[in-house]
Amino acid sequence: MRARKATPDDAVAITAIYNQGIEDRVATFEIRPRYAREIEGWFDGVHPIVVIEEDGRVIAFAATFNYRSRDCYAGIAETSLYVARDSRRRGAGRLAMTALIEEAERGGFSKLVSRVFPENVASLKLIESLGFRAVGTYEKHGRLDGVWRDVVIVERLIPSNLG
């Protein structure tokens, strides 16, 4: 497995992995499958996206997104991590998030934030091992399939960019 910066040419592979996550109902409130043209819109030249390849196939991705538009939040990015079903629990997620943290640091970001379903214990353990900390829980934060769901709020500071 190897990590690399993603390009718009990876949109089809990223879409397939993301759609698995949507179907699985354990990592996102999204319910509508995405199209590659939507994922291409993620490539804004500011927010890093990385993929993990194995034998020439993209098996995981980690991405950053705008957190808030207000200037006071400059340097903070939302983050997401998804691994193809047949590649889970083999280290691809760790490799992707580690590479994303490095790219975010190079990009001048000072903090990464995310929200994780409390039942997604594997993701919570992984990101905690990579320096994220839980800072609270949003109760009944959104509805998924008609059921209110909580999310754990996590953050990871990037000290070298806190100047």
C-alpha positions, 0 to 999 in steps of 0.5 A: 500500500502507498499513499499519494495526493489524489487528483480529479482522475481519482474521482471515480474510485473515490466515488465508489468507496464513498458510496459504499460508506453511504450504503453501510450507514455507519459513517455519514448522514448522506443517503443519496449515492454520489456521482464522480462529477460531484467528487471532482468538485472537492478538488479546490486546490486548497483542501488536501485529498489523499488516496491509498493505492494497492496493486494499482487500485485505490482502496481508501481516501481521506479528504479535507473540506472547508470548515466555516467561511468566516475568517476566524476559522481560517486554517481549520478543515473538516476531514473524512476517511473512507476505506473500501469494504474489502480493504478494511482493517488492514491499515489503509485507513491509518495510512490515509489519515496519516498522509492527510495530516501531513498534507494538511500540515504542509498546506498550513492547516492548524486543526482538523475536525470531524464528527463520528457516530459513537457506534463507529468504534473502529474509526474512533479508536483509529483517529484517537491513536493518530492524535485526535481527541473527543471534545464532546457529543452532539446529541440528535445531530441529524436523522439517518433513515428516520432515526435521530443520531448522535455524533462524537466531535473530534479535533486534532491540532497541528502544532507546527501551524499554530505559530 
